[in-house]
Amino acid sequence: MTLKQLLIERIGQDGPISIASYMQDCLLHPTLGYYTTRDPLGAGGDFITAPEISQMFGELIGLALAQAWIDQGRPTPFTLAELGPGRGTLMADLLRATRGIKGFHKAARITLIEASPALRKQQAQALSAHAPQWLDNVDQLPDAPLFLIANEFFDALPIRQFLRDGDGWRERRVGVSGDDLIFGLTDSAPNPALAHRLADTSDGDLVEICPAACTTIDIIARRIARCGGAGLILDYGDWRSLGDTLQALERHQPAEVLANPGQADLTAHVDFEPLAATARAAGCGHTRLTTQGVFLERLGITARAQALAGDLKDPELAALIAAHRRLTHPNEMGNLFKTLGLFPADGVPPPGLDR
Ligand code: SAH
């Protein structure tokens, strides 16, 4: 049975489902989900991410986290965590770059939060020299200083969508028509969680919320506020979302969101405003939202590219220059992707970011 058939049957019995429920099944259904059944990354997959573009990305993230660890007096032991580590490339580059930092590896408990069995296997291979530990969920993170990276993790968490209708909201849902999945809307109802959006939206506007993202940030922020640490959240998105950002990607091409459940990557832009608000409410400090391009430049990506260029000749040199441009240029990933840093409210922000 395909996931599409399964969803059509279930919706036929129980009625339409939320976008969040649809996303959850598409991405993480135990046997038919997109992430649970494959490695979607890289040139041969459906999309490519910053750590897969260049080793420079993971190296700079690693050095930034190590500097934050030094700034906080080298707490030992500490949790070195990654959310959704994909192929393990970022963590491998991070660990190589921080080898020379005295005490860092010895104190680090490498912890990977990963839902996909297929990707856990890849991570185990990439990190075989480091004995990482896997967790299903952030609430299993130990009560210890937490230095954490999440790249393109939050965009995979399930969102809900609401259409403004007078002073109420109609939730967008997935229903069935014949042999197809279709979008529909609930009746209009008030929604206290969206009260603050009545001021900046008008009839017909669509807003998105991501409850799972706030729950995740709340847990991380409490750890950092209580035990120390730092978090770097990188993703595409912005401050306060407006409009439909749900998208499907199949073999590097945009696809229909409802056409092939489980066969395409589904993501939504990350709205960083509620994440920052959640961190604040948990007693944790957060930085200003900073574009990826500016963040990587401040961390020294150009100097690192120059060092790597060394005696390189084309085509390797051209590939390095293209990778640097792709990660930082405003027309490529530089502006679309943003960084939010978390740190103890009375401490200093992680390198490259300001409060
Ligand atoms: N960070 C990697 C991979 C990004 S793809 C990179 O930059 O290349 C998203 C990753 O998050 C995958 O590893 C996916 O399996 C994982 N993931 C998605 N939803 C998850 C969830 N709810 N819990 C744990 N891992 C999840």
Residues whose N, C-alpha, C, O or C-beta is under 5 A from the ligand:
A	BS01	SAH	Y35 T49 P51 L83 G84 P85 G86 I113 E114 A115 S116 L119 D136 N151 E152 F153 A156
